[in-house]
Amino acid sequence: MAVLRDREIGYYILYIDYTSSSQYWEAWAANVITNQKILIDSAVKEQFNAPMSGLTTNGKVVVYAISTPNGSQLRKYDLTSGVTTVMDTSSAYMYQSVDLSGNLLYFLRVVPQGSTAWIWNLDQPAPVQLPVTPSLNVALNGNYLVWDTAMELGKYFQLSLYNIVTGKVISPWGPQCYRPGIALDRPYATCLGIAETSSPVYLVRVPSGASVSFNSADGAAEGQIVNGRVYWLLPINSPPNDPASSNIIDYMNVPLQ
């Protein structure tokens, strides 16, 4: 089982189960309060083995991208009615970086020549193309997009912030770090700094970019802000010589303002 969505939104956790075979997958939504499991889609239902390329929820609907024999599709599954709707389809491009925050859906349309970024207000009939194309590590809330960009062949990373309402881009923004997360209900983001063995965790004020670093995290893991806390995975061998240390999650409370 691979957990693709490690933050709790609307009490649902999304994951794809490959336990029977790496080719025959099942995509599930699990309600962490009621323990109800809902099958969103599967290779058996599709009669096609291509896996999903995105899976995201706002607690009301699940949006995902999938390749089919006839092209790529962007789909919406209603958690109440169980109805699946095809939102967009194409044989010319694929969908990546699908992320849903509230009623705003972010995704990339990818072709061999490059990518374009889109925002879709689900109350509207069609998406709107953004004037910028963020990297694959993107975090979204109702007002902002934040993403990282590798600089000098990955020697360091810089963040960029896009205001969805005004269309303004700030780049570089915040500290030199990567794998950002952003809070849904308070003006903060988080990211990981670059280090040889472990990464400092940054808390970044939105939109000013002022930041503070604390503790250290596993550089291979992504930090997240969920329900007023920043979570991160402690690095291996911290505390020293602790073989289970890579399974330890630490957190810090984040203020509302």
Stockholm file with secondary structure:
# STOCKHOLM 1.0

chainA/1-257         MAVLRDREIGYYILYIDYTSSSQYWEAWAANVITNQKILIDSAVKEQFNAPMSGLTTNGKVVVYAISTPNGSQLRKYDLTSGVTTVMDTSSAYMYQSVDLSGNLLYFLRVVPQGSTAWIWNLDQPAPVQLPVTPSLNVALNGNYLVWDTAMELGKYFQLSLYNIVTGKVISPWGPQCYRPGIALDRPYATCLGIAETSSPVYLVRVPSGASVSFNSADGAAEGQIVNGRVYWLLPINSPPNDPASSNIIDYMNVPLQ
#=GR chainA/1-257 SS CEESCCSCBTTEEEEEECSSCSSSCEEEEEETTTCCEEEEEEHHHHTCCCCEEEEEECSSEEEEEEEETTEEEEEEEETTTCCEEEEEEESSCEEEEEEEETTEEEEEEEETTEEEEEEEETTSSSCEECSSCCCSCEEECSSEEEEEEEETTTTEEEEEEEETTTCCEEEEESSSCEEEEECSSSSEEEEECCCSSCEEEEEEETTTCCEEEEEEECTTSCCEEETTEEEEECCTTSSTTCTTGGGCEEEEECCCC
#=GC SS_cons         CEESCCSCBTTEEEEEECSSCSSSCEEEEEETTTCCEEEEEEHHHHTCCCCEEEEEECSSEEEEEEEETTEEEEEEEETTTCCEEEEEEESSCEEEEEEEETTEEEEEEEETTEEEEEEEETTSSSCEECSSCCCSCEEECSSEEEEEEEETTTTEEEEEEEETTTCCEEEEESSSCEEEEECSSSSEEEEECCCSSCEEEEEEETTTCCEEEEEEECTTSCCEEETTEEEEECCTTSSTTCTTGGGCEEEEECCCC
//
